Amino acid sequence: MTGPIHKPQVSAWAPFGHSAFALLWTATVVSNIGTWMNDVGAGWLMTSLDPSPLMVALVQSATTLPVFLFALPAGAIADVIDRRRMLIFFQSLMAAFAAVFAVLVWRQWVNPPTLLVFTFLLGSCTAFISPVWQAVVPRLVPREALQPAVVLNNLGINISRAIGPAIAGFVIVGLGITAPFAINTVSFIGVIAALVWWRPPPAPRPNLPAEQFRAAMVTGLRYAASSWPLKATLIRSFAFYISASAFWALLPLIARQELSGGARLYGIMMAAIGAGAVAGAIVLPRVRSRLDPGMTAAAGTMVIMGVLLTAALVEVEAIVVPACFVFGAGWITVLSTLNVSAQIALPDWVKARGLAVYLTVFYGSLAAGSAIWGQVASLTSVPAALIIAAAALGIAIPLTWKAKLYLGEALDLTPAGHWATPIVAPDAGADARGPVMTTVEYRIARQDVPRFLAKIREFGKGRRRLGAFAWGVMEDAAEPGRFVEYFMEASWLQHLRHHERVSGADRALQEEIYALHQGPDRPKVTHLLAPEATDPTGGR
């Protein structure tokens, strides 16, 4: 049974004590108000151009699919170039796309394909921005303030969600459908100015050259595939977002068809979601002090199940609008819990790439789920689709319960720096050769073999996380108890990066393994290089 978990609490508002965080947070909220106005305008415009459930749901897919497609390349780029300049470039590009689309709407030159294309283009910029914003947060606040900073980031999104849709609903009615798109264009100015002002402290000068783009992507994927704390978060994320996306995708139809409302009602419903998320974020620290992360996420999921069923079975505006408020509280609870779990599962050197994998799952689930639930609603009805989605959420809770959250909280992922620089012969030409095989020889007493094998296999996952593409351990047939661990990396440069990235958690596990080694000296480490293509005399 899970009892109360009492932890020292950092103030929910502590990150605002750091000027860079406060300024960028404020500017981003203003920009996101414009973005939510744009999203409401796009969804409502599609109900006028083509009100079929599938086409309306495809607006949500066009918004989220680009992040699924481009987040990982964006994360790889963000880990090897200046993140601030990358943000300025893509924010400026979004402003340009928004301006062009506002003109097209004003001239009444928009049809369903055009709407989906520009929604996709704006979503593509979001794909390149999202992992960078996620990775920048730890540079704005100290580690102890990271969790409230992540919650405040999500709170900012939901404050803008509360304000933006409400404004959009009124300006569409009062000024016409062009207004939200024009306001979105102007909203980018503040965040661009804040990024130009921000001067982060210089990062330590790297000892090694930057990774190549393709190698950076492969390393990021390899880390994600070998990190159980991150994989557990991804499993829980997929199971939640794929079904919860039904509410987002079908909300315009709930407003227009089920409640017989207009743009103003749709804006009010979106605003209610945002207001609920703000309220949820305020009480979330108190919830977390009493429930573990898994229970917190499960509680939020059950809240959303209730809202889906309410929206499906009750066609009364006075009930559905408050239910939207409750949805916002449940959504921020689950979203923040999953987001923080992903953040703390990643060391800084791979943070943007790892968060890009998380965002790929997040937005990919939303995009796929939106299309799925739109099609289900087309084949059945909007209420039926909501009921099926609620049932899927209920089934997901026990199925994913073993995938625990916040597993990275107990790990020291900072670089340990305890590996000595490997000795290389002056004429070996190591920098230009690869792949590289490293072997480590252990001598283990028979009674310690089971424990050794369990720990070395766990250590092997760490080797893969840090760049090894092959790993194994073998026992000498002629000398039982003599074990040779081997792992291979693509290049000598990759091996040197491995030295820089070994974490405190890796060091602690390595010391446990070395303690089992029998012998006067530490285990013998050997580095082997692939033969050169030609010998020194030019022969083959």
Residue, then its C-alpha position, 0 to 999 in steps of 0.5 A: m500500500t502506498g502511504p503518504i510521501h513527505k518530501p521537502q518542498v521547494s516553493a512552486w514560485a521559486p523559479f521566478g526568482h531567476s530573472a532569465f526564467a521570469l522574462l522568457w516565461t512571460a514572453t512565452v505566455v504572450s506568444n502562446i496566447g497568440t498560438w492558442m488563438n491561431d489553433v482555435g481559429a484553425g479548428w473553427l475555420m475547418t468546421s466552416l470549410d468541411p465539418s466532417p469529423l475526420m477533417v476537423a480532427l486532421v487539424q489536430s493531427a496537422t498540428t502534432l504530426p510534425v513534432f513526431l516527424f522532426a523532434l528527434p532531428a531537432g533534438a540532435i541539432a540542439d545538442v550540438i549547436d547554440r540553442r538560443r540562436m536556434l530558438i530565435f531562427f524558428q520563432s522568426l520563421m513561425a512569425a513569417f508563416a503566421a503572417v502569410f496565412a493571416v493574409l490568405v484568410w483575409r483574402q478568403w483564399v483558404n480551402p481545407p488543404t491550404l489550412l492543413v498545409f499552414t497548420f503543418l508548417l507552423g507545427s514543423c517549427t514547433a517541432f524544432i522549438s519544443p525540445v530546445w525549450q525543454a532542454v533550456v529550462p535546466r540552464l535557467v534555474p538550479r537543479e532543486a528548482l527544476q520540478p517547479a520550473v517544469v510545472l510553471n512551464n506547463l502552467g504558462i501553456n495553460i494560462s495562455r490556453a485559458i486566455g487565448p481561446a476565450i479571446a479568440g472566441f470573442v474576436i472571431v464573433g466581433l472582428g471576423i475569422t482573420a483576427p486570431f491569425a493576425i494577432n498570432t503574427v504579432s505575438f511572436i515579437g515579444v519572445i523573439a526580443a526576450l531571446v535576443w536579450w537573454r545571454p546565458p552563461p557560456a558553456p564549458r569549452p568542449n575538449l572534443p569536436a561537436e558530434q556529426f548530425r547523424a551520429a548524434m541522432v543514433t547516439g540519442l536513440r541508443y541512449a533512449a533504447s537503453s535507459w529504463p527510466l526513460k523507456a518507462t516514461l515513454i510507455r506510460s506517455f503513449a498509453f495515456y496520450i493516444s486515448a486522451s487525444a480524443f477530447w482535444a480532437l473532438l472538442p470543436l464537434i462537441a461544441r458545434q454538434e453536441l451542444s449546438g454552440g458557436a465559436r464563442l462556446y468553443g472558446i469558453m470551453m477551451a478557456a475552461i480547460g486552461a483555467g482548470a490546468v492553472a488550478g491543477a498546477i497550483v495544487l499539484p505540489r500538495v498532491r505530489s507530497r502525498l502520492d507517488p508519481g505513478m499514483t498521481a498520474a493514475a489519479g489524473t487519468m481517472v479524472i479524464m476518464g470521467v470527463l470523457l464519459t460526461a461529455a459523451l452522455v450529457e448534452v448540457e452546456a452548464i455541465v460540460v463547460p465545468a467538466c472542461f475545467v476538470f479536464g484541464a486539472g487532470w491533463i496538467t497533472v498527468l502531463s507535468t508528471l510525465n514531463v518531469s519524469a522524462q527530464i530527470a531521466l536524462p543527463d545534460w549531454v543528451k537532454a535535448r535528444g532524449l526529450a525529443v524522443y519523449l516529444t515524438v511519443f507525445y505528439g505522435s500519440l496525439a496525432a495518431g490518436s486524433a486521426i483514429w478518434g476522428q475516424v471512429a466518430s465518423l463511423t459511429s458518433v462523437p459520444a461513442a468515440l469518447i466512451i471508447a477512449a475512456a475505456a481505453l484509458g481505464i485499461a491502460i492503467p493496470l497494463t502499464w503499472k509496472a512502468k514506474l515514473y521518476l526512476g531517474e530521481a535516485l540516479d546521479l547523472t552528472p559526469a563523474g570524470h573518473w576514467a583516465t585518458p587512454i594510452v595510445a601509441p604515437d604512431a597508432g593514428a587512433d583518431a582516424r580509425g574505427p571501430v574501436m573495441t574495448t575489453v576489460e578482464y575480470r577474475i571472479a570467485r565462483q560464489d560471486v559469479p551470479r552477482f557479477l553477471a547480474k551487475i555486469r549486464e546492468f553495466g552493459k546497458g550503461r555502455r550502450r547508453l553512452g554509445a556502444f553499438a555492441w556489448g557482451v561478456m564471455e568466460d575463458a573456457a580454459e580458466p573458469g572465473r576469468f571473464v572478458e567484457y567487451f564493447m564496440e564503438a564506431s570511432w576513437l572519438q566516440h570512445l573519448r566521448h564515452h570517457e566524458r559522459v560516464s556518470g556518477a551512477d555508472r561509477a557507483l555500479q562500476e565500483e561494485i563490479y570491481a569489488l568482486h574482482q579477485g587480484p592484486d590489481r584492478p581489472k585490465v583494460t585494453h583498447l583495440l583499433a580496427p586495422e588500417a586499410t594500408d600498411p606503412t609500406g603502401g601494401r594491401 
